[in-house]
């Protein structure tokens, strides 16, 4: 089953207090066919998230009236709209905090427009998949049948332990998204395991042995140093 199609008429809300950044993002997004709404502070962002119900939010953290992380907190009280933080703050602690509050991804300024667009598309595809409740998840040569609890790698049925399966399902469901160690441990193993990072590394290594073309140079599950992991979106090309 192919990836769900992202509607390019989706609305993206750009929240940034710098007019030149808003202008740049608007040009990039309009060129890709998206509808763009914009605002310059946190209060406006919360109000517009409620009134226009955007399909995705690009959020700066350094806003004049409140920290962008407060905007995440407000939006997450009622909505699971994908939120991509776009900020000059590049410390691991800032990234981990924003993701822990419910941001779906984090891009640092200055950003590569192609990378940002790839992250936007990845998060919109994931959002469409969640809404559709698709029982089949595919990424590259990996196919998971959530109804049958089966996993195929390069078309071959592959065995996983129950916990390996749960971890792979979490990463596949969140493919394209940066997830923290604590998120993975809490959501897959439970709150009591939130700090067992070495435990997680062992399972990531076991997954890589089973799904990666080269486990020593992974292309599916990549490490975000000091933060966590990302299941990359892998496209299969014909020919």
HELIX and SHEET records of a PDB file:
HELIX    1   1 UNK A   19  UNK A   31  1                                  13    
HELIX    2   2 UNK A   42  UNK A   51  1                                  10    
HELIX    3   3 UNK A   68  UNK A   76  1                                   9    
HELIX    4   4 UNK A   92  UNK A  101  1                                  10    
HELIX    5   5 UNK A  113  UNK A  132  1                                  20    
HELIX    6   6 UNK A  162  UNK A  173  1                                  12    
HELIX    7   7 UNK A  181  UNK A  184  1                                   4    
HELIX    8   8 UNK A  185  UNK A  189  3                                   5    
HELIX    9   9 UNK A  191  UNK A  193  5                                   3    
HELIX   10  10 UNK A  197  UNK A  211  1                                  15    
HELIX   11  11 UNK A  215  UNK A  217  5                                   3    
SHEET    1   A 5 UNK A  35  UNK A  39  0                                        
SHEET    2   A 5 UNK A  11  UNK A  15  1                                        
SHEET    3   A 5 UNK A  56  UNK A  59  1                                        
SHEET    4   A 5 UNK A  82  UNK A  87  1                                        
SHEET    5   A 5 UNK A 105  UNK A 108  1                                        
SHEET    1   B 4 UNK A 136  UNK A 139  0                                        
SHEET    2   B 4 UNK A 142  UNK A 145 -1                                        
SHEET    3   B 4 UNK A 150  UNK A 153 -1                                        
SHEET    4   B 4 UNK A 156  UNK A 157 -1                                        
SHEET    1   C 3 UNK A 178  UNK A 180  0                                        
SHEET    2   C 3 UNK A 228  UNK A 231 -1                                        
SHEET    3   C 3 UNK A 221  UNK A 224 -1                                        
END                                                                             
